[in-house]
Every structure is written in C-alpha cells, then in structure tokens.
Amino acid sequence: MGDVRRIADLLNLSKHTVCISGVGMQSENGYSILRDGEESYEIEQEYGYSMEEMFHSRFFMTHTEEFYEFYRKHFLAQLDIPPGEGYKCLAELERMGKVQSVITKRVYGLPERAGCKNVIEIYGSILRHYCTRCGKEYDLDYVRNSKGVARCEKCNVPLRPRAQFYGEQIDNQVFTKATDEIVNADVLMVLGTTLGSDVCRRFVKYYEGNKIILINEDHHYTDKMADYIIYGRVDEVLPEIVEELKKRESGAKSVTDSVINAAK
C-alpha cells in the first residue's frame, strides 16, 4: 500500500504524466499475443505461413482472400473482448487529470475503446480501414459486416487496416508526437512491459526526468532503470492507485467544504 501512496503522490504533483501501455496489459485483458509462443506456432501450422509473413503488405496484395480469412479470425475476432480494468483505470486517470497521454504499439484500440482521448498508436489501429486507391475511410462495423474480403464501395478495391504491416516504418508524424510527449513528461509510467521492450527502447531515451514508474508482473534486468517499481498485474495495481487518488480528492473536498461552512 505504501508504494501505491507514493505513486499517488507523484501523480498529484505531476503536470504532465505519460503512460506507455505494453503487451502485458493486452495479455491481462485476454488477448492472444499472436507473434510469440504457442499462438504463432498454431498460425503457421494452420496456414503454412508465419504471423510476420501473413500480416505483411506483400501478402495482403498477393493473397488477399487468405489474408482476410486470417485477419478476421485472429485479429478482428479478438475485438469481441471489451477493455478490462487496466484500460478503464487509464481512462479514469485521464478524466481525473492525472494522465495526459497514452502511448501504445498495440493495434486493438483498447485504451481508446476504454475512453482514453489522447492516445498515440505507434503502429496504428485495426479499428479503422481505408481504400488504398481513393483513400476513403471505413469504420470497423463496415469491415466486420462485409463478407470475405471487405472492399471499397466506390473502387471495389480491398480495404486495408489503418495499422502498419510488418516491415513498414513508423510514420514520422506519429514518432515525433510520441517523442514530444516523452520529452515534456514530468512522470513516465511504463505499464505491462519492460524497459527493454521495443517501444521503451525507442522512446524512453528521450525522457529527461527522474520519475519512471514501472508496473509489471515480471522481473527484468532493465528494471534498474526505473525509479519506482510495483511488481504485479496492471489491472490490479491501477485500481488501487485510482482508489487512493479518489480518497484524497474526497478528503480535500470535505476539508474545503468545512472551511466554507465555518466562514458562513
């Protein structure tokens, strides 16, 4: 509990807190981690191609029907699982003014779907799709309600997810926006990943402060780079932090009300 109180102190004092949401939060939420482990092996056994080969622009263009079969089963189907407590707490912290932005490379839009407003999606999102010929945007419902390959109503061209395929570079504007957020951060919270992960290696080096908070279930040799650590599930720790902050807000309001009433 002492660690939770200390984190609440830091968030209360911070003017600009940035969160990096990692793969652990997605896993806690019940989403498969397709690139690693058993799921990756099963995909290769089922289709004869690796995960990296199938979620690639070349495969999308040359094996479009197979791509969509794989994409619907292993990506779009996971969207049936709603955001859990970890993501809901991120949105609550944002509403409370304790978190200013969330950075993630996950493509399922979980922070956004939970209610977060300022989300930087490093690799884009599968919540949105577009026509590669005319550029028209299509929402998720249109794609999910389509049969087989989702196509542009005007061009009859297969719609592509607004997410980066393997091998594609991060959009410069997105990279700059994420970097600027890190540079301006008083507090940096790393949630459900290690400081040695790809997204942290790319961006943490731009952080100029001394308040890196790490909340993660597993230990890692890069933990020494963090200034404050809580080992545990993010969806269990963040609710405690939110509760602590709300208790303080409630207590402060009670004191203010008492002062006002005494002055009357």
C-alpha positions, -999 to 999 in steps of 0.1 A, spaced: 0 0 0 29 23 7 40 20 -29 5 29 -41 5 60 -19 39 71 -33 27 67 -69 -4 87 -60 19 114 -46 39 115 -78 7 117 -100 -7 145 -79 24 166 -82 29 159 -119 18 184 -145 23 161 -174 22 123 -170 27 100 -200 19 62 -199 34 35 -221 9 7 -223 26 -26 -231 18 -61 -242 12 -73 -206 -19 -52 -204 -32 -67 -236 -25 -102 -223 -42 -95 -189 -72 -84 -210 -75 -119 -225 -60 -110 -259 -37 -135 -276 -1 -125 -283 0 -136 -319 36 -131 -327 51 -151 -298 47 -185 -283 20 -211 -290 -3 -189 -310 24 -181 -335 32 -218 -340 -5 -227 -344 -9 -200 -371 20 -214 -390 6 -249 -387 -29 -237 -399 -19 -215 -428 16 -226 -438 29 -191 -433 43 -173 -402 25 -145 -385 51 -120 -399 45 -133 -434 8 -130 -433 5 -96 -416 26 -81 -444 18 -57 -473 31 -82 -498 8 -110 -485 -22 -86 -483 -17 -77 -520 -10 -112 -534 -31 -134 -511 -59 -111 -502 -85 -137 -495 -62 -157 -473 -52 -125 -456 -88 -116 -447 -95 -152 -435 -65 -150 -412 -72 -113 -402 -109 -119 -393 -101 -150 -372 -70 -138 -354 -74 -100 -352 -110 -88 -357 -125 -117 -336 -104 -105 -306 -123 -72 -306 -152 -90 -291 -133 -88 -258 -140 -54 -242 -113 -33 -224 -107 -46 -189 -99 -28 -156 -64 -18 -165 -76 2 -195 -107 16 -177 -84 29 -150 -62 46 -176 -92 64 -189 -103 73 -153 -68 87 -146 -71 108 -178 -105 121 -167 -91 130 -133 -63 150 -150 -36 126 -137 -26 112 -171 -21 134 -202 -14 108 -229 -11 71 -235 15 56 -260 10 21 -273 21 -1 -302 -8 -25 -297 -33 -22 -326 -66 -32 -309 -75 3 -298 -80 -9 -262 -72 25 -245 -94 44 -269 -123 19 -265 -119 23 -227 -124 60 -230 -89 75 -233 -89 106 -255 -52 113 -261 -38 80 -274 -7 77 -296 -9 45 -315 27 38 -328 16 11 -352 -19 24 -359 -52 6 -352 -74 -21 -367 -105 -1 -356 -101 19 -389 -97 8 -425 -93 26 -458 -92 22 -496 -57 23 -510 -70 38 -543 -93 67 -533 -84 69 -496 -120 67 -483 -121 57 -447 -143 29 -434 -153 21 -398 -149 -12 -381 -186 -21 -385 -184 -19 -423 -155 -43 -424 -169 -67 -399 -203 -68 -417 -187 -75 -450 -184 -110 -464 -150 -123 -473 -127 -95 -485 -140 -61 -474 -140 -38 -504 -144 -1 -512 -179 7 -523 -166 30 -550 -134 14 -562 -141 -23 -554 -105 -24 -540 -97 -44 -509 -97 -23 -477 -65 -22 -458 -64 -18 -420 -51 16 -407 -23 -4 -390 12 -9 -400 22 -42 -415 54 -59 -405 84 -43 -422 68 -9 -425 84 22 -409 67 42 -381 51 73 -395 73 103 -389 45 124 -375 35 97 -350 71 92 -340 75 130 -334 43 133 -315 53 104 -292 88 118 -287 74 152 -278 51 137 -252 80 119 -236 103 150 -236 76 170 -219 67 144 -193 73 150 -156 63 114 -148 66 84 -172 46 53 -163 55 21 -180 27 -4 -177 28 -41 -186 61 -42 -203 98 -39 -196 121 -10 -201 140 -33 -226 109 -37 -248 109 -23 -284 87 7 -276 106 16 -245 140 13 -263 126 37 -289 112 64 -267 124 62 -230 158 76 -240 140 109 -247 127 112 -211 147 138 -192 131 134 -158 138 111 -128 103 97 -122 100 65 -142 73 43 -127 73 7 -137 43 -15 -130 48 -50 -144 42 -86 -133 76 -100 -143 111 -90 -132 137 -80 -158 173 -69 -158 163 -34 -171 141 -28 -141 172 -9 -126 164 19 -150 131 26 -132 129 50 -103 98 34 -87 86 -2 -92 55 -21 -83 55 -58 -93 20 -70 -101 -7 -71 -127 -15 -37 -141 -53 -44 -139 -49 -50 -101 -25 -22 -93 -40 7 -112 -74 3 -95 -57 7 -61 -40 39 -74 -73 53 -87 -90 45 -54 -62 62 -34 -64 93 -56 -102 95 -52 -99 92 -15 -76 121 -14 -99 142 -36 -128 133 -14 -109 142 17 -97 175 2 -133 184 -8 -145 176 27 -119 200 42 -128 227 17 -165 224 25 -158 225 62 -138 257 58 -165 273 37 -192 263 62 -172 277 91 -168 310 74 -205 315 69 
